[in-house]
Amino acid sequence: MTINWGSPARPKYLSFVYGKYWDKGDFKLFSFNKVPLGWSMNIWRLSISYDNYEKVK
């Protein structure tokens, strides 16, 4: 599921992905990573990411 807001030229996205059938090796119990456009967090098989395309130059 993805939620987006902001103007079409500078959108922001919040994404949720639940991986029921994904390989367990792809996930850690908990991890948090900063990425150039926002952040990404994994809690077991749930992945939450935030992307702010306003930061793109």
DSSP file (Angstrom, degrees, kcal/mol; ACC not computed):
  #  RESIDUE AA STRUCTURE BP1 BP2  ACC     N-H-->O    O-->H-N    N-H-->O    O-->H-N    TCO  KAPPA ALPHA  PHI   PSI    X-CA   Y-CA   Z-CA
    1    1 A M              0   0    0      0, 0.0    15,-2.9     0, 0.0     2,-0.4   0.000 360.0 360.0 360.0 136.3    0.0    0.0    0.0
    2    2 A T  E     -A   15   0A   0     13,-0.2     2,-0.5    11,-0.0    13,-0.2  -0.984 360.0-164.8-126.6 133.9    1.3    3.4   -0.9
    3    3 A I  E     -A   14   0A   0     11,-2.9    11,-2.6    -2,-0.4     2,-0.3  -0.968  14.9-175.8-113.4 129.6    0.1    6.8    0.4
    4    4 A N  E     +A   13   0A   0     -2,-0.5     2,-0.3     9,-0.2     9,-0.2  -0.950   9.8 160.3-128.4 151.8    1.2    9.9   -1.5
    5    5 A W  E     +A   12   0A   0      7,-1.9     7,-2.4    -2,-0.3     2,-0.1  -0.913  31.5  69.5-153.3 175.5    0.8   13.6   -1.0
    6    6 A G  E    S-A   11   0A   0     -2,-0.3    -2,-0.0     5,-0.2     6,-0.0  -0.405  88.2 -41.0  97.7-179.3    2.3   16.9   -2.0
    7    7 A S  E >   -A   10   0A   0      3,-0.6     3,-0.7    -2,-0.1    -2,-0.1  -0.400  55.9-111.2 -78.6 159.0    2.3   18.6   -5.4
    8    8 A P  T 3  S+     0   0    0      0, 0.0    -1,-0.1     0, 0.0    -3,-0.0   0.818 120.2  50.6 -59.6 -30.0    2.8   16.5   -8.6
    9    9 A A  T 3  S+     0   0    0      1,-0.2    -3,-0.0    45,-0.0     0, 0.0   0.749 124.1  27.6 -79.2 -23.6    6.2   18.2   -9.1
   10   10 A R  E <  S+A    7   0A   0     -3,-0.7    -3,-0.6     2,-0.0    -1,-0.2  -0.521  84.0 175.8-137.2  66.5    7.4   17.4   -5.5
   11   11 A P  E     -A    6   0A   0      0, 0.0    42,-1.9     0, 0.0     2,-0.4  -0.292  16.8-153.3 -75.8 159.5    5.5   14.3   -4.3
   12   12 A K  E     -AB   5  52A   0     -7,-2.4    -7,-1.9    40,-0.2     2,-0.4  -0.984  12.1-162.1-128.6 141.4    6.1   12.5   -1.0
   13   13 A Y  E     -AB   4  51A   0     38,-2.8    38,-2.4    -2,-0.4     2,-0.4  -0.969  15.9-169.6-130.3 141.0    5.4    8.8   -0.5
   14   14 A L  E     -AB   3  50A   0    -11,-2.6   -11,-2.9    -2,-0.4     2,-0.4  -0.989  21.2-169.2-125.2 119.8    4.9    6.5    2.4
   15   15 A S  E     -AB   2  49A   0     34,-2.8    34,-2.1    -2,-0.4     2,-0.4  -0.885  12.7-167.3-117.9 141.3    4.9    2.8    1.5
   16   16 A F  E     + B   0  48A   0    -15,-2.9     2,-0.4    -2,-0.4    32,-0.2  -0.995   9.3 178.0-124.8 128.9    3.9   -0.3    3.5
   17   17 A V  E     - B   0  47A   0     30,-2.4    30,-3.0    -2,-0.4     2,-0.6  -0.995  11.7-164.1-133.3 127.9    4.8   -3.8    2.3
   18   18 A Y  E     - B   0  46A   0     -2,-0.4     2,-1.0    28,-0.2    28,-0.2  -0.958   7.4-159.4-111.3 121.7    4.1   -7.0    4.2
   19   19 A G    >   +     0   0    0     26,-2.6     3,-0.5    -2,-0.6    27,-0.0  -0.702  23.3 162.1-104.4  81.9    6.0  -10.0    2.9
   20   20 A K  T 3  S+     0   0    0     -2,-1.0    -1,-0.2     1,-0.2    26,-0.0   0.864  84.0  29.8 -66.5 -36.6    4.2  -13.1    4.0
   21   21 A Y  T 3  S+     0   0    0     -3,-0.2    -1,-0.2     2,-0.1     2,-0.1   0.229  92.9 120.1-110.9  13.6    6.0  -15.4    1.5
   22   22 A W  S <  S-     0   0    0     -3,-0.5     2,-0.2     1,-0.1     5,-0.1  -0.383  76.2 -88.1 -77.5 158.1    9.3  -13.5    1.2
   23   23 A D    >   -     0   0    0      1,-0.1     3,-1.9    -2,-0.1     4,-0.3  -0.450  29.6-135.8 -64.7 130.9   12.6  -15.2    2.0
   24   24 A K  G >  S+     0   0    0      1,-0.3     3,-1.4    -2,-0.2    -1,-0.1   0.758 101.4  69.0 -62.0 -24.2   13.4  -14.8    5.7
   25   25 A G  G 3  S+     0   0    0      1,-0.3    -1,-0.3     3,-0.0    -2,-0.1   0.702  89.9  63.4 -67.2 -18.6   17.0  -13.9    4.8
   26   26 A D  G <  S+     0   0    0     -3,-1.9     2,-0.3     2,-0.0    -1,-0.3   0.638 101.9  59.1 -78.3 -14.2   15.8  -10.7    3.3
   27   27 A F    <   -     0   0    0     -3,-1.4     2,-0.3    -4,-0.3    18,-0.1  -0.868  61.4-157.7-122.5 149.0   14.6   -9.4    6.6
   28   28 A K        -     0   0    0     -2,-0.3    16,-0.8    16,-0.2     3,-0.2  -0.740  39.0-107.5-109.0 166.0   16.0   -8.6   10.0
   29   29 A L  S    S-     0   0    0      1,-0.3    15,-1.6    -2,-0.3     2,-0.3   0.927 103.0  -6.2 -60.7 -43.3   14.0   -8.5   13.2
   30   30 A F  E    S+C   43   0A   0     13,-0.2     2,-0.3    14,-0.1    -1,-0.3  -0.950  72.4 161.0-152.2 132.8   14.4   -4.7   13.2
   31   31 A S  E     -C   42   0A   0     11,-2.2    11,-2.5    -2,-0.3     2,-0.4  -0.990  15.5-166.2-149.6 149.0   16.4   -2.3   11.0
   32   32 A F  E     -C   41   0A   0     -2,-0.3     2,-0.4     9,-0.2     9,-0.2  -0.992  12.3-177.7-136.5 125.9   16.3    1.4   10.2
   33   33 A N  E     -C   40   0A   0      7,-3.2     7,-2.6    -2,-0.4     2,-0.5  -0.983  21.2-140.3-129.1 135.1   18.2    2.9    7.3
   34   34 A K  E     -C   39   0A   0     -2,-0.4     5,-0.3     5,-0.2    -2,-0.0  -0.799  25.0-172.1 -87.3 133.2   18.5    6.5    6.2
   35   35 A V  E >   -C   38   0A   0      3,-1.7     3,-1.3    -2,-0.5    -2,-0.0  -0.817  39.5 -98.7-120.2 163.1   18.4    6.8    2.4
   36   36 A P  T 3  S+     0   0    0      0, 0.0     3,-0.0     0, 0.0    15,-0.0   0.810 122.3  36.9 -54.8 -32.4   19.1    9.9    0.3
   37   37 A L  T 3  S-     0   0    0     13,-0.1    15,-2.5    17,-0.0     2,-0.2   0.471 133.5 -55.7-100.7  -1.4   15.4   10.7   -0.2
   38   38 A G  E <  S-CD  35  51A   0     -3,-1.3    -3,-1.7    13,-0.2     2,-0.3  -0.782  74.0 -57.3 168.9-122.5   14.1    9.7    3.3
   39   39 A W  E     -CD  34  50A   0     11,-1.7    11,-2.7    -5,-0.3     2,-0.3  -0.969  25.6-149.2-154.0 165.5   14.2    6.5    5.3
   40   40 A S  E     -CD  33  49A   0     -7,-2.6    -7,-3.2    -2,-0.3     2,-0.4  -0.997  12.8-172.6-141.0 138.3   13.4    2.8    5.4
   41   41 A M  E     -CD  32  48A   0      7,-3.1     7,-3.2    -2,-0.3     2,-0.4  -0.999   5.1-164.3-136.5 135.2   12.4    0.6    8.3
   42   42 A N  E     -CD  31  47A   0    -11,-2.5   -11,-2.2    -2,-0.4     2,-0.5  -0.975   6.0-177.3-118.7 131.8   11.9   -3.1    8.6
   43   43 A I  E >   -CD  30  46A   0      3,-2.8     3,-2.5    -2,-0.4     2,-0.6  -0.927  68.2 -61.3-126.6 104.5   10.2   -4.9   11.4
   44   44 A W  T 3  S-     0   0    0    -15,-1.6   -16,-0.2   -16,-0.8   -14,-0.1  -0.429 123.3 -12.9  54.5-104.4   10.2   -8.6   10.9
   45   45 A R  T 3  S+     0   0    0     -2,-0.6   -26,-2.6   -18,-0.1     2,-0.5   0.298 117.6  94.4-107.3   9.1    8.3   -9.0    7.6
   46   46 A L  E <   -BD  18  43A   0     -3,-2.5    -3,-2.8   -28,-0.2     2,-0.5  -0.889  54.8-166.7-103.4 127.6    6.8   -5.4    7.5
   47   47 A S  E     -BD  17  42A   0    -30,-3.0   -30,-2.4    -2,-0.5     2,-0.4  -0.957   4.9-175.8-115.0 129.9    8.7   -2.8    5.5
   48   48 A I  E     +BD  16  41A   0     -7,-3.2    -7,-3.1    -2,-0.5     2,-0.4  -0.992   8.0 177.4-124.1 128.7    7.9    0.9    5.8
   49   49 A S  E     -BD  15  40A   0    -34,-2.1   -34,-2.8    -2,-0.4     2,-0.4  -0.982  16.6-158.6-135.7 148.3    9.6    3.5    3.7
   50   50 A Y  E     -BD  14  39A   0    -11,-2.7   -11,-1.7    -2,-0.4     2,-0.4  -0.992  10.0-174.4-125.5 126.5    9.3    7.3    3.3
   51   51 A D  E     -BD  13  38A   0    -38,-2.4   -38,-2.8    -2,-0.4     2,-0.6  -0.988   8.1-168.0-124.1 128.7   10.5    9.0    0.1
   52   52 A N  E >   -B   12   0A   0    -15,-2.5     3,-1.6    -2,-0.4   -40,-0.2  -0.894   2.8-174.9-116.8  97.6   10.5   12.8   -0.3
   53   53 A Y  G >  S+     0   0    0    -42,-1.9     3,-1.1    -2,-0.6   -41,-0.1   0.502  73.4  83.8 -74.7  -1.6   11.1   13.7   -3.9
   54   54 A E  G 3  S+     0   0    0    -43,-0.3    -1,-0.3     1,-0.2   -42,-0.1   0.765  82.9  63.1 -66.0 -24.7   11.3   17.4   -3.0
   55   55 A K  G <  S+     0   0    0     -3,-1.6     2,-0.3   -18,-0.2    -1,-0.2   0.586  78.1 105.4 -77.6 -10.5   15.0   16.7   -2.1
   56   56 A V    <         0   0    0     -3,-1.1    -3,-0.0     1,-0.1   -19,-0.0  -0.545 360.0 360.0 -72.3 130.8   15.8   15.8   -5.7
   57   57 A K              0   0    0     -2,-0.3    -1,-0.1     0, 0.0    -3,-0.0   0.405 360.0 360.0-111.2 360.0   17.8   18.6   -7.4
